[in-house]
């Protein structure tokens, strides 16, 4: 059942209508999270329809599927993910926009792809740290790709991910350091009680973002996400 679902995402998803893609992406993401034993708890109100940019802190490869369990979105992800076993294949099928970190010429192309997604009324999820963290704090944000949302005049919503293991805040399944994807997946499948809280913070309207400008939008998003991540550290 799971294998059939994953195949359908990779093969059928790119050819389906937007409504079918949304339903498929959400259903199979939830199934994958169930298979991996990852519980999901949502706080706040997500932008559930229309174009939007979700700004999210980055902890693990599961972040993509956690977010897609709430609403199917396009993702901006580093090009390395394309080469990951299975996960990279799924990411290609689920409308991921890949970027080569450190390549300034690639930013323009990714910005155009993001604007195309916005033009179709889709949400795009962006991990502006550019890498994963332990999940206990939030690294600096790169603001260059915020331009796409400002130019397309779409709302921006900061989203905080908080990881728990057996009821306590934990970095047990954070995908960091020299750990390989296989090792991280082994840790995840070999334990129980993993839960991710997805905290949807206050939406920044397109008009407000236009007034602030790219750098200030990034700074505001970083501040509120970091408050949500570190403020819950004692739970």
PyMOL commands that set and color helices and strands:
alter all, ss='L'
color gray80, all
select helices_A, chain A and resi 2-11+13-15+18-35+63-68+79-83+87-93+104-119+144-152+181-189+206-212+214-230
alter helices_A, ss='H'
color red, helices_A
select strands_A, chain A and resi 38-43+52-56+74-78+96-99+123-126+155-165+168-169+194-204
alter strands_A, ss='S'
color yellow, strands_A
deselect
rebuild
show_as cartoon
